[in-house]
């Protein structure tokens, strides 16, 4: 007994290609979140962070990272500006 559901995949190569694409995307999304699991587990179990605490920690880091980015951009602007154009 053949499954009627798989008939579309046997008859239409487009259906096989779409199924492959959806499968690859589904797998990639799962792999993208895989490294986050040990980090959140460590923060929760060792340091006692809740989901709200983890979110608050992330939002506290955002301004620090932005300051670092702005400092890096300013440093690059100084390095790329010719000495004659500096005040």
PyMOL Python script that loads the backbone (N, CA, C, O; Angstrom):
from pymol import cmd

cmd.read_pdbstr("""\
ATOM      1  N   UNK A   1       0.839  -1.179   0.000  1.00  0.00           N
ATOM      2  CA  UNK A   1       0.000   0.000   0.000  1.00  0.00           C
ATOM      3  C   UNK A   1       0.888   1.247   0.000  1.00  0.00           C
ATOM      4  O   UNK A   1       1.703   1.440   0.902  1.00  0.00           O
ATOM      5  N   UNK A   2       0.723   2.074  -1.003  1.00  0.00           N
ATOM      6  CA  UNK A   2       1.492   3.302  -1.106  1.00  0.00           C
ATOM      7  C   UNK A   2       0.704   4.444  -0.477  1.00  0.00           C
ATOM      8  O   UNK A   2      -0.525   4.488  -0.528  1.00  0.00           O
ATOM      9  N   UNK A   3       1.442   5.345   0.106  1.00  0.00           N
ATOM     10  CA  UNK A   3       0.787   6.484   0.731  1.00  0.00           C
ATOM     11  C   UNK A   3       0.369   7.497  -0.333  1.00  0.00           C
ATOM     12  O   UNK A   3       1.179   7.914  -1.160  1.00  0.00           O
ATOM     13  N   UNK A   4      -0.893   7.883  -0.302  1.00  0.00           N
ATOM     14  CA  UNK A   4      -1.400   8.845  -1.272  1.00  0.00           C
ATOM     15  C   UNK A   4      -0.801  10.231  -1.047  1.00  0.00           C
ATOM     16  O   UNK A   4      -0.745  11.046  -1.967  1.00  0.00           O
ATOM     17  N   UNK A   5      -0.363  10.486   0.157  1.00  0.00           N
ATOM     18  CA  UNK A   5       0.193  11.798   0.469  1.00  0.00           C
ATOM     19  C   UNK A   5       1.506  12.019  -0.289  1.00  0.00           C
ATOM     20  O   UNK A   5       1.793  13.139  -0.710  1.00  0.00           O
ATOM     21  N   UNK A   6       2.291  10.977  -0.463  1.00  0.00           N
ATOM     22  CA  UNK A   6       3.580  11.113  -1.122  1.00  0.00           C
ATOM     23  C   UNK A   6       3.478  11.127  -2.646  1.00  0.00           C
ATOM     24  O   UNK A   6       4.491  11.282  -3.328  1.00  0.00           O
ATOM     25  N   UNK A   7       2.302  10.970  -3.174  1.00  0.00           N
ATOM     26  CA  UNK A   7       2.102  10.943  -4.618  1.00  0.00           C
ATOM     27  C   UNK A   7       2.524  12.275  -5.247  1.00  0.00           C
ATOM     28  O   UNK A   7       3.113  12.287  -6.328  1.00  0.00           O
ATOM     29  N   UNK A   8       2.237  13.369  -4.594  1.00  0.00           N
ATOM     30  CA  UNK A   8       2.610  14.682  -5.122  1.00  0.00           C
ATOM     31  C   UNK A   8       4.126  14.826  -5.221  1.00  0.00           C
ATOM     32  O   UNK A   8       4.628  15.470  -6.143  1.00  0.00           O
ATOM     33  N   UNK A   9       4.846  14.242  -4.295  1.00  0.00           N
ATOM     34  CA  UNK A   9       6.301  14.339  -4.325  1.00  0.00           C
ATOM     35  C   UNK A   9       6.900  13.477  -5.430  1.00  0.00           C
ATOM     36  O   UNK A   9       7.942  13.821  -5.989  1.00  0.00           O
ATOM     37  N   UNK A  10       6.258  12.373  -5.745  1.00  0.00           N
ATOM     38  CA  UNK A  10       6.755  11.508  -6.810  1.00  0.00           C
ATOM     39  C   UNK A  10       6.478  12.112  -8.186  1.00  0.00           C
ATOM     40  O   UNK A  10       7.275  11.945  -9.109  1.00  0.00           O
ATOM     41  N   UNK A  11       5.371  12.802  -8.325  1.00  0.00           N
ATOM     42  CA  UNK A  11       4.954  13.300  -9.639  1.00  0.00           C
ATOM     43  C   UNK A  11       5.473  14.699  -9.961  1.00  0.00           C
ATOM     44  O   UNK A  11       5.610  15.051 -11.132  1.00  0.00           O
ATOM     45  N   UNK A  12       5.759  15.483  -8.954  1.00  0.00           N
ATOM     46  CA  UNK A  12       6.134  16.878  -9.195  1.00  0.00           C
ATOM     47  C   UNK A  12       7.498  17.176  -8.577  1.00  0.00           C
ATOM     48  O   UNK A  12       7.635  17.181  -7.353  1.00  0.00           O
ATOM     49  N   UNK A  13       8.497  17.423  -9.404  1.00  0.00           N
ATOM     50  CA  UNK A  13       9.819  17.750  -8.865  1.00  0.00           C
ATOM     51  C   UNK A  13       9.819  19.083  -8.100  1.00  0.00           C
ATOM     52  O   UNK A  13      10.635  19.277  -7.199  1.00  0.00           O
ATOM     53  N   UNK A  14       8.910  19.997  -8.453  1.00  0.00           N
ATOM     54  CA  UNK A  14       8.834  21.272  -7.730  1.00  0.00           C
ATOM     55  C   UNK A  14       8.454  21.043  -6.278  1.00  0.00           C
ATOM     56  O   UNK A  14       8.949  21.727  -5.382  1.00  0.00           O
ATOM     57  N   UNK A  15       7.576  20.080  -6.050  1.00  0.00           N
ATOM     58  CA  UNK A  15       7.160  19.773  -4.680  1.00  0.00           C
ATOM     59  C   UNK A  15       8.336  19.213  -3.878  1.00  0.00           C
ATOM     60  O   UNK A  15       8.491  19.521  -2.696  1.00  0.00           O
ATOM     61  N   UNK A  16       9.154  18.395  -4.522  1.00  0.00           N
ATOM     62  CA  UNK A  16      10.340  17.867  -3.835  1.00  0.00           C
ATOM     63  C   UNK A  16      11.315  18.979  -3.492  1.00  0.00           C
ATOM     64  O   UNK A  16      11.868  19.019  -2.393  1.00  0.00           O
ATOM     65  N   UNK A  17      11.522  19.893  -4.455  1.00  0.00           N
ATOM     66  CA  UNK A  17      12.437  21.011  -4.195  1.00  0.00           C
ATOM     67  C   UNK A  17      11.917  21.898  -3.067  1.00  0.00           C
ATOM     68  O   UNK A  17      12.692  22.313  -2.205  1.00  0.00           O
ATOM     69  N   UNK A  18      10.638  22.189  -3.060  1.00  0.00           N
ATOM     70  CA  UNK A  18      10.068  23.003  -1.986  1.00  0.00           C
ATOM     71  C   UNK A  18      10.192  22.307  -0.639  1.00  0.00           C
ATOM     72  O   UNK A  18      10.521  22.938   0.365  1.00  0.00           O
ATOM     73  N   UNK A  19       9.928  21.011  -0.618  1.00  0.00           N
ATOM     74  CA  UNK A  19      10.058  20.264   0.637  1.00  0.00           C
ATOM     75  C   UNK A  19      11.495  20.296   1.133  1.00  0.00           C
ATOM     76  O   UNK A  19      11.738  20.423   2.333  1.00  0.00           O
ATOM     77  N   UNK A  20      12.449  20.182   0.216  1.00  0.00           N
ATOM     78  CA  UNK A  20      13.856  20.243   0.596  1.00  0.00           C
ATOM     79  C   UNK A  20      14.211  21.622   1.148  1.00  0.00           C
ATOM     80  O   UNK A  20      14.900  21.729   2.163  1.00  0.00           O
ATOM     81  N   UNK A  21      13.744  22.669   0.485  1.00  0.00           N
ATOM     82  CA  UNK A  21      14.019  24.032   0.958  1.00  0.00           C
ATOM     83  C   UNK A  21      13.423  24.245   2.340  1.00  0.00           C
ATOM     84  O   UNK A  21      14.103  24.763   3.226  1.00  0.00           O
ATOM     85  N   UNK A  22      12.173  23.859   2.544  1.00  0.00           N
ATOM     86  CA  UNK A  22      11.539  24.023   3.853  1.00  0.00           C
ATOM     87  C   UNK A  22      12.263  23.210   4.923  1.00  0.00           C
ATOM     88  O   UNK A  22      12.405  23.659   6.060  1.00  0.00           O
ATOM     89  N   UNK A  23      12.715  22.022   4.558  1.00  0.00           N
ATOM     90  CA  UNK A  23      13.455  21.201   5.513  1.00  0.00           C
ATOM     91  C   UNK A  23      14.786  21.831   5.906  1.00  0.00           C
ATOM     92  O   UNK A  23      15.167  21.817   7.076  1.00  0.00           O
ATOM     93  N   UNK A  24      15.489  22.382   4.925  1.00  0.00           N
ATOM     94  CA  UNK A  24      16.770  23.025   5.206  1.00  0.00           C
ATOM     95  C   UNK A  24      16.570  24.262   6.077  1.00  0.00           C
ATOM     96  O   UNK A  24      17.333  24.483   7.017  1.00  0.00           O
ATOM     97  N   UNK A  25      15.559  25.066   5.778  1.00  0.00           N
ATOM     98  CA  UNK A  25      15.283  26.262   6.570  1.00  0.00           C
ATOM     99  C   UNK A  25      14.895  25.884   7.995  1.00  0.00           C
ATOM    100  O   UNK A  25      15.345  26.519   8.949  1.00  0.00           O
ATOM    101  N   UNK A  26      14.070  24.865   8.145  1.00  0.00           N
ATOM    102  CA  UNK A  26      13.654  24.414   9.474  1.00  0.00           C
ATOM    103  C   UNK A  26      14.864  23.954  10.283  1.00  0.00           C
ATOM    104  O   UNK A  26      14.981  24.269  11.467  1.00  0.00           O
ATOM    105  N   UNK A  27      15.756  23.214   9.647  1.00  0.00           N
ATOM    106  CA  UNK A  27      16.963  22.737  10.311  1.00  0.00           C
ATOM    107  C   UNK A  27      17.878  23.900  10.687  1.00  0.00           C
ATOM    108  O   UNK A  27      18.418  23.936  11.792  1.00  0.00           O
ATOM    109  N   UNK A  28      18.051  24.851   9.765  1.00  0.00           N
ATOM    110  CA  UNK A  28      18.936  25.986  10.014  1.00  0.00           C
ATOM    111  C   UNK A  28      18.423  26.845  11.169  1.00  0.00           C
ATOM    112  O   UNK A  28      19.212  27.323  11.984  1.00  0.00           O
ATOM    113  N   UNK A  29      17.115  27.041  11.243  1.00  0.00           N
ATOM    114  CA  UNK A  29      16.559  27.820  12.352  1.00  0.00           C
ATOM    115  C   UNK A  29      16.787  27.112  13.679  1.00  0.00           C
ATOM    116  O   UNK A  29      17.052  27.762  14.690  1.00  0.00           O
ATOM    117  N   UNK A  30      16.689  25.827  13.687  1.00  0.00           N
ATOM    118  CA  UNK A  30      16.952  25.080  14.911  1.00  0.00           C
ATOM    119  C   UNK A  30      18.407  25.153  15.320  1.00  0.00           C
ATOM    120  O   UNK A  30      18.714  25.269  16.506  1.00  0.00           O
ATOM    121  N   UNK A  31      19.310  25.087  14.349  1.00  0.00           N
ATOM    122  CA  UNK A  31      20.740  25.170  14.643  1.00  0.00           C
ATOM    123  C   UNK A  31      21.135  26.570  15.098  1.00  0.00           C
ATOM    124  O   UNK A  31      22.062  26.733  15.890  1.00  0.00           O
ATOM    125  N   UNK A  32      20.424  27.588  14.591  1.00  0.00           N
ATOM    126  CA  UNK A  32      20.718  28.973  14.975  1.00  0.00           C
ATOM    127  C   UNK A  32      20.480  29.171  16.474  1.00  0.00           C
ATOM    128  O   UNK A  32      21.236  29.889  17.128  1.00  0.00           O
ATOM    129  N   UNK A  33      19.451  28.550  17.017  1.00  0.00           N
ATOM    130  CA  UNK A  33      19.111  28.722  18.428  1.00  0.00           C
ATOM    131  C   UNK A  33      19.856  27.749  19.344  1.00  0.00           C
ATOM    132  O   UNK A  33      19.767  27.870  20.566  1.00  0.00           O
ATOM    133  N   UNK A  34      20.575  26.804  18.784  1.00  0.00           N
ATOM    134  CA  UNK A  34      21.262  25.804  19.597  1.00  0.00           C
ATOM    135  C   UNK A  34      22.292  26.388  20.555  1.00  0.00           C
ATOM    136  O   UNK A  34      22.317  25.970  21.713  1.00  0.00           O
ATOM    137  N   UNK A  35      23.153  27.336  20.143  1.00  0.00           N
ATOM    138  CA  UNK A  35      24.133  27.880  21.088  1.00  0.00           C
ATOM    139  C   UNK A  35      23.511  28.679  22.230  1.00  0.00           C
ATOM    140  O   UNK A  35      24.149  28.868  23.265  1.00  0.00           O
ATOM    141  N   UNK A  36      22.293  29.145  22.060  1.00  0.00           N
ATOM    142  CA  UNK A  36      21.641  29.948  23.097  1.00  0.00           C
ATOM    143  C   UNK A  36      21.246  29.074  24.285  1.00  0.00           C
ATOM    144  O   UNK A  36      21.189  29.559  25.415  1.00  0.00           O
ATOM    145  N   UNK A  37      20.978  27.815  24.046  1.00  0.00           N
ATOM    146  CA  UNK A  37      20.484  26.937  25.102  1.00  0.00           C
ATOM    147  C   UNK A  37      21.449  26.807  26.281  1.00  0.00           C
ATOM    148  O   UNK A  37      21.010  26.992  27.417  1.00  0.00           O
ATOM    149  N   UNK A  38      22.729  26.501  26.086  1.00  0.00           N
ATOM    150  CA  UNK A  38      23.616  26.389  27.247  1.00  0.00           C
ATOM    151  C   UNK A  38      23.822  27.721  27.978  1.00  0.00           C
ATOM    152  O   UNK A  38      24.002  27.745  29.196  1.00  0.00           O
ATOM    153  N   UNK A  39      23.796  28.822  27.230  1.00  0.00           N
ATOM    154  CA  UNK A  39      23.975  30.128  27.870  1.00  0.00           C
ATOM    155  C   UNK A  39      22.817  30.433  28.794  1.00  0.00           C
ATOM    156  O   UNK A  39      23.022  30.829  29.942  1.00  0.00           O
ATOM    157  N   UNK A  40      21.594  30.252  28.301  1.00  0.00           N
ATOM    158  CA  UNK A  40      20.437  30.537  29.149  1.00  0.00           C
ATOM    159  C   UNK A  40      20.358  29.555  30.313  1.00  0.00           C
ATOM    160  O   UNK A  40      19.960  29.936  31.414  1.00  0.00           O
ATOM    161  N   UNK A  41      20.730  28.306  30.088  1.00  0.00           N
ATOM    162  CA  UNK A  41      20.724  27.324  31.178  1.00  0.00           C
ATOM    163  C   UNK A  41      21.722  27.724  32.260  1.00  0.00           C
ATOM    164  O   UNK A  41      21.417  27.650  33.451  1.00  0.00           O
ATOM    165  N   UNK A  42      22.918  28.148  31.842  1.00  0.00           N
ATOM    166  CA  UNK A  42      23.943  28.559  32.805  1.00  0.00           C
ATOM    167  C   UNK A  42      23.495  29.778  33.590  1.00  0.00           C
ATOM    168  O   UNK A  42      23.643  29.822  34.812  1.00  0.00           O
ATOM    169  N   UNK A  43      22.948  30.767  32.897  1.00  0.00           N
ATOM    170  CA  UNK A  43      22.489  31.966  33.598  1.00  0.00           C
ATOM    171  C   UNK A  43      21.357  31.648  34.563  1.00  0.00           C
ATOM    172  O   UNK A  43      21.255  32.252  35.631  1.00  0.00           O
ATOM    173  N   UNK A  44      20.515  30.708  34.190  1.00  0.00           N
ATOM    174  CA  UNK A  44      19.377  30.360  35.044  1.00  0.00           C
ATOM    175  C   UNK A  44      19.805  29.522  36.241  1.00  0.00           C
ATOM    176  O   UNK A  44      19.428  29.823  37.374  1.00  0.00           O
ATOM    177  N   UNK A  45      20.575  28.493  36.006  1.00  0.00           N
ATOM    178  CA  UNK A  45      20.915  27.551  37.072  1.00  0.00           C
ATOM    179  C   UNK A  45      22.024  28.057  37.987  1.00  0.00           C
ATOM    180  O   UNK A  45      21.916  27.941  39.208  1.00  0.00           O
ATOM    181  N   UNK A  46      23.077  28.609  37.421  1.00  0.00           N
ATOM    182  CA  UNK A  46      24.217  29.023  38.252  1.00  0.00           C
ATOM    183  C   UNK A  46      24.030  30.394  38.882  1.00  0.00           C
ATOM    184  O   UNK A  46      24.405  30.613  40.034  1.00  0.00           O
ATOM    185  N   UNK A  47      23.441  31.325  38.114  1.00  0.00           N
ATOM    186  CA  UNK A  47      23.361  32.695  38.591  1.00  0.00           C
ATOM    187  C   UNK A  47      21.964  33.101  39.028  1.00  0.00           C
ATOM    188  O   UNK A  47      21.769  34.216  39.511  1.00  0.00           O
ATOM    189  N   UNK A  48      20.992  32.217  38.866  1.00  0.00           N
ATOM    190  CA  UNK A  48      19.639  32.469  39.347  1.00  0.00           C
ATOM    191  C   UNK A  48      18.843  33.479  38.537  1.00  0.00           C
ATOM    192  O   UNK A  48      17.882  34.051  39.052  1.00  0.00           O
ATOM    193  N   UNK A  49      19.215  33.713  37.287  1.00  0.00           N
ATOM    194  CA  UNK A  49      18.459  34.636  36.456  1.00  0.00           C
ATOM    195  C   UNK A  49      17.141  34.005  36.036  1.00  0.00           C
ATOM    196  O   UNK A  49      17.079  32.814  35.730  1.00  0.00           O
ATOM    197  N   UNK A  50      16.102  34.803  36.026  1.00  0.00           N
ATOM    198  CA  UNK A  50      14.831  34.368  35.444  1.00  0.00           C
ATOM    199  C   UNK A  50      14.803  34.867  34.000  1.00  0.00           C
ATOM    200  O   UNK A  50      15.768  35.468  33.527  1.00  0.00           O
ATOM    201  N   UNK A  51      13.707  34.621  33.312  1.00  0.00           N
ATOM    202  CA  UNK A  51      13.588  35.120  31.942  1.00  0.00           C
ATOM    203  C   UNK A  51      13.602  36.643  31.941  1.00  0.00           C
ATOM    204  O   UNK A  51      14.206  37.254  31.059  1.00  0.00           O
ATOM    205  N   UNK A  52      12.949  37.255  32.909  1.00  0.00           N
ATOM    206  CA  UNK A  52      12.928  38.714  32.997  1.00  0.00           C
ATOM    207  C   UNK A  52      14.321  39.250  33.331  1.00  0.00           C
ATOM    208  O   UNK A  52      14.730  40.282  32.798  1.00  0.00           O
ATOM    209  N   UNK A  53      15.046  38.562  34.204  1.00  0.00           N
ATOM    210  CA  UNK A  53      16.396  38.981  34.543  1.00  0.00           C
ATOM    211  C   UNK A  53      17.343  38.881  33.370  1.00  0.00           C
ATOM    212  O   UNK A  53      18.199  39.743  33.174  1.00  0.00           O
ATOM    213  N   UNK A  54      17.186  37.826  32.589  1.00  0.00           N
ATOM    214  CA  UNK A  54      18.019  37.645  31.393  1.00  0.00           C
ATOM    215  C   UNK A  54      17.731  38.752  30.386  1.00  0.00           C
ATOM    216  O   UNK A  54      18.651  39.295  29.774  1.00  0.00           O
ATOM    217  N   UNK A  55      16.453  39.085  30.214  1.00  0.00           N
ATOM    218  CA  UNK A  55      16.075  40.162  29.293  1.00  0.00           C
ATOM    219  C   UNK A  55      16.628  41.494  29.773  1.00  0.00           C
ATOM    220  O   UNK A  55      17.137  42.284  28.979  1.00  0.00           O
ATOM    221  N   UNK A  56      16.528  41.740  31.071  1.00  0.00           N
ATOM    222  CA  UNK A  56      17.057  42.989  31.627  1.00  0.00           C
ATOM    223  C   UNK A  56      18.567  43.069  31.426  1.00  0.00           C
ATOM    224  O   UNK A  56      19.091  44.136  31.105  1.00  0.00           O
ATOM    225  N   UNK A  57      19.265  41.964  31.610  1.00  0.00           N
ATOM    226  CA  UNK A  57      20.708  41.943  31.398  1.00  0.00           C
ATOM    227  C   UNK A  57      21.050  42.287  29.953  1.00  0.00           C
ATOM    228  O   UNK A  57      21.976  43.055  29.693  1.00  0.00           O
ATOM    229  N   UNK A  58      20.311  41.722  29.029  1.00  0.00           N
ATOM    230  CA  UNK A  58      20.550  42.009  27.613  1.00  0.00           C
ATOM    231  C   UNK A  58      20.327  43.486  27.310  1.00  0.00           C
ATOM    232  O   UNK A  58      21.118  44.101  26.594  1.00  0.00           O
ATOM    233  N   UNK A  59      19.259  44.054  27.849  1.00  0.00           N
ATOM    234  CA  UNK A  59      18.970  45.464  27.584  1.00  0.00           C
ATOM    235  C   UNK A  59      19.954  46.387  28.294  1.00  0.00           C
ATOM    236  O   UNK A  59      20.132  47.529  27.869  1.00  0.00           O
ATOM    237  N   UNK A  60      20.588  45.932  29.348  1.00  0.00           N
ATOM    238  CA  UNK A  60      21.628  46.735  29.981  1.00  0.00           C
ATOM    239  C   UNK A  60      22.919  46.719  29.158  1.00  0.00           C
ATOM    240  O   UNK A  60      23.696  47.673  29.195  1.00  0.00           O
ATOM    241  N   UNK A  61      23.138  45.644  28.424  1.00  0.00           N
ATOM    242  CA  UNK A  61      24.340  45.538  27.602  1.00  0.00           C
ATOM    243  C   UNK A  61      24.240  46.334  26.303  1.00  0.00           C
ATOM    244  O   UNK A  61      25.264  46.711  25.734  1.00  0.00           O
ATOM    245  N   UNK A  62      23.037  46.592  25.832  1.00  0.00           N
ATOM    246  CA  UNK A  62      22.854  47.288  24.553  1.00  0.00           C
ATOM    247  C   UNK A  62      23.522  48.658  24.547  1.00  0.00           C
ATOM    248  O   UNK A  62      24.261  48.945  23.605  1.00  0.00           O
ATOM    249  N   UNK A  63      23.309  49.525  25.543  1.00  0.00           N
ATOM    250  CA  UNK A  63      23.978  50.836  25.504  1.00  0.00           C
ATOM    251  C   UNK A  63      25.498  50.724  25.562  1.00  0.00           C
ATOM    252  O   UNK A  63      26.201  51.513  24.932  1.00  0.00           O
ATOM    253  N   UNK A  64      26.009  49.754  26.309  1.00  0.00           N
ATOM    254  CA  UNK A  64      27.458  49.585  26.372  1.00  0.00           C
ATOM    255  C   UNK A  64      28.029  49.179  25.017  1.00  0.00           C
ATOM    256  O   UNK A  64      29.082  49.668  24.608  1.00  0.00           O
ATOM    257  N   UNK A  65      27.343  48.300  24.338  1.00  0.00           N
ATOM    258  CA  UNK A  65      27.803  47.868  23.022  1.00  0.00           C
ATOM    259  C   UNK A  65      27.706  49.006  22.014  1.00  0.00           C
ATOM    260  O   UNK A  65      28.556  49.137  21.133  1.00  0.00           O
ATOM    261  N   UNK A  66      26.664  49.830  22.146  1.00  0.00           N
ATOM    262  CA  UNK A  66      26.500  50.965  21.241  1.00  0.00           C
ATOM    263  C   UNK A  66      27.618  51.983  21.466  1.00  0.00           C
ATOM    264  O   UNK A  66      28.146  52.543  20.505  1.00  0.00           O
ATOM    265  N   UNK A  67      27.985  52.229  22.731  1.00  0.00           N
ATOM    266  CA  UNK A  67      29.086  53.141  23.016  1.00  0.00           C
ATOM    267  C   UNK A  67      30.388  52.631  22.416  1.00  0.00           C
ATOM    268  O   UNK A  67      31.174  53.407  21.873  1.00  0.00           O
ATOM    269  N   UNK A  68      30.612  51.343  22.515  1.00  0.00           N
ATOM    270  CA  UNK A  68      31.826  50.753  21.935  1.00  0.00           C
ATOM    271  C   UNK A  68      31.831  50.924  20.422  1.00  0.00           C
ATOM    272  O   UNK A  68      32.869  51.217  19.829  1.00  0.00           O
ATOM    273  N   UNK A  69      30.671  50.741  19.800  1.00  0.00           N
ATOM    274  CA  UNK A  69      30.575  50.897  18.352  1.00  0.00           C
ATOM    275  C   UNK A  69      30.851  52.345  17.947  1.00  0.00           C
ATOM    276  O   UNK A  69      31.569  52.589  16.977  1.00  0.00           O
ATOM    277  N   UNK A  70      30.287  53.304  18.681  1.00  0.00           N
ATOM    278  CA  UNK A  70      30.515  54.710  18.368  1.00  0.00           C
ATOM    279  C   UNK A  70      31.980  55.097  18.557  1.00  0.00           C
ATOM    280  O   UNK A  70      32.531  55.863  17.766  1.00  0.00           O
ATOM    281  N   UNK A  71      32.607  54.567  19.605  1.00  0.00           N
ATOM    282  CA  UNK A  71      34.021  54.841  19.846  1.00  0.00           C
ATOM    283  C   UNK A  71      34.882  54.283  18.722  1.00  0.00           C
ATOM    284  O   UNK A  71      35.839  54.927  18.290  1.00  0.00           O
ATOM    285  N   UNK A  72      34.547  53.095  18.249  1.00  0.00           N
ATOM    286  CA  UNK A  72      35.294  52.475  17.151  1.00  0.00           C
ATOM    287  C   UNK A  72      35.134  53.293  15.875  1.00  0.00           C
ATOM    288  O   UNK A  72      36.106  53.498  15.146  1.00  0.00           O
ATOM    289  N   UNK A  73      33.920  53.761  15.597  1.00  0.00           N
ATOM    290  CA  UNK A  73      33.686  54.576  14.401  1.00  0.00           C
ATOM    291  C   UNK A  73      34.458  55.891  14.479  1.00  0.00           C
ATOM    292  O   UNK A  73      35.019  56.339  13.479  1.00  0.00           O
ATOM    293  N   UNK A  74      34.491  56.514  15.663  1.00  0.00           N
ATOM    294  CA  UNK A  74      35.225  57.767  15.824  1.00  0.00           C
ATOM    295  C   UNK A  74      36.716  57.541  15.630  1.00  0.00           C
ATOM    296  O   UNK A  74      37.395  58.354  15.003  1.00  0.00           O
ATOM    297  N   UNK A  75      37.229  56.430  16.170  1.00  0.00           N
ATOM    298  CA  UNK A  75      38.647  56.120  16.024  1.00  0.00           C
ATOM    299  C   UNK A  75      38.997  55.894  14.551  1.00  0.00           C
ATOM    300  O   UNK A  75      40.049  56.336  14.089  1.00  0.00           O
ATOM    301  N   UNK A  76      38.130  55.216  13.824  1.00  0.00           N
ATOM    302  CA  UNK A  76      38.384  54.968  12.401  1.00  0.00           C
ATOM    303  C   UNK A  76      38.318  56.269  11.611  1.00  0.00           C
ATOM    304  O   UNK A  76      39.085  56.460  10.667  1.00  0.00           O
ATOM    305  N   UNK A  77      37.404  57.169  11.990  1.00  0.00           N
ATOM    306  CA  UNK A  77      37.296  58.453  11.294  1.00  0.00           C
ATOM    307  C   UNK A  77      38.556  59.277  11.488  1.00  0.00           C
ATOM    308  O   UNK A  77      39.005  59.946  10.558  1.00  0.00           O
ATOM    309  N   UNK A  78      39.131  59.238  12.679  1.00  0.00           N
ATOM    310  CA  UNK A  78      40.362  59.979  12.946  1.00  0.00           C
ATOM    311  C   UNK A  78      41.513  59.376  12.149  1.00  0.00           C
ATOM    312  O   UNK A  78      42.344  60.106  11.609  1.00  0.00           O
ATOM    313  N   UNK A  79      41.566  58.066  12.075  1.00  0.00           N
ATOM    314  CA  UNK A  79      42.661  57.414  11.369  1.00  0.00           C
ATOM    315  C   UNK A  79      42.594  57.618   9.861  1.00  0.00           C
ATOM    316  O   UNK A  79      43.629  57.651   9.195  1.00  0.00           O
ATOM    317  N   UNK A  80      41.388  57.755   9.317  1.00  0.00           N
ATOM    318  CA  UNK A  80      41.241  57.894   7.867  1.00  0.00           C
ATOM    319  C   UNK A  80      41.233  59.342   7.407  1.00  0.00           C
ATOM    320  O   UNK A  80      41.314  59.603   6.206  1.00  0.00           O
ATOM    321  N   UNK A  81      41.135  60.300   8.340  1.00  0.00           N
ATOM    322  CA  UNK A  81      41.146  61.718   7.972  1.00  0.00           C
ATOM    323  C   UNK A  81      42.593  62.163   7.786  1.00  0.00           C
ATOM    324  O   UNK A  81      43.435  61.904   8.645  1.00  0.00           O
ATOM    325  N   UNK A  82      42.887  62.826   6.676  1.00  0.00           N
ATOM    326  CA  UNK A  82      44.254  63.310   6.472  1.00  0.00           C
ATOM    327  C   UNK A  82      44.639  64.334   7.538  1.00  0.00           C
ATOM    328  O   UNK A  82      43.782  65.054   8.050  1.00  0.00           O
ATOM    329  N   UNK A  83      45.900  64.395   7.864  1.00  0.00           N
ATOM    330  CA  UNK A  83      46.371  65.289   8.912  1.00  0.00           C
ATOM    331  C   UNK A  83      46.104  66.744   8.567  1.00  0.00           C
ATOM    332  O   UNK A  83      45.865  67.547   9.469  1.00  0.00           O
ATOM    333  N   UNK A  84      46.138  67.109   7.291  1.00  0.00           N
ATOM    334  CA  UNK A  84      45.895  68.498   6.890  1.00  0.00           C
ATOM    335  C   UNK A  84      44.441  68.912   7.117  1.00  0.00           C
ATOM    336  O   UNK A  84      44.162  70.102   7.262  1.00  0.00           O
ATOM    337  N   UNK A  85      43.518  67.966   7.152  1.00  0.00           N
ATOM    338  CA  UNK A  85      42.097  68.281   7.314  1.00  0.00           C
ATOM    339  C   UNK A  85      41.671  68.308   8.782  1.00  0.00           C
ATOM    340  O   UNK A  85      40.555  68.717   9.100  1.00  0.00           O
ATOM    341  N   UNK A  86      42.560  67.872   9.675  1.00  0.00           N
ATOM    342  CA  UNK A  86      42.220  67.862  11.094  1.00  0.00           C
ATOM    343  C   UNK A  86      42.305  69.264  11.673  1.00  0.00           C
ATOM    344  O   UNK A  86      43.130  70.064  11.232  1.00  0.00           O
ATOM    345  N   UNK A  87      41.459  69.576  12.662  1.00  0.00           N
ATOM    346  CA  UNK A  87      41.514  70.931  13.262  1.00  0.00           C
ATOM    347  C   UNK A  87      42.721  71.117  14.137  1.00  0.00           C
ATOM    348  O   UNK A  87      42.909  72.191  14.708  1.00  0.00           O
TER     349      UNK A  87
END
""", "prot")
cmd.dss("prot")
cmd.show_as("cartoon", "prot")
cmd.util.cbc("prot")
cmd.orient("prot")
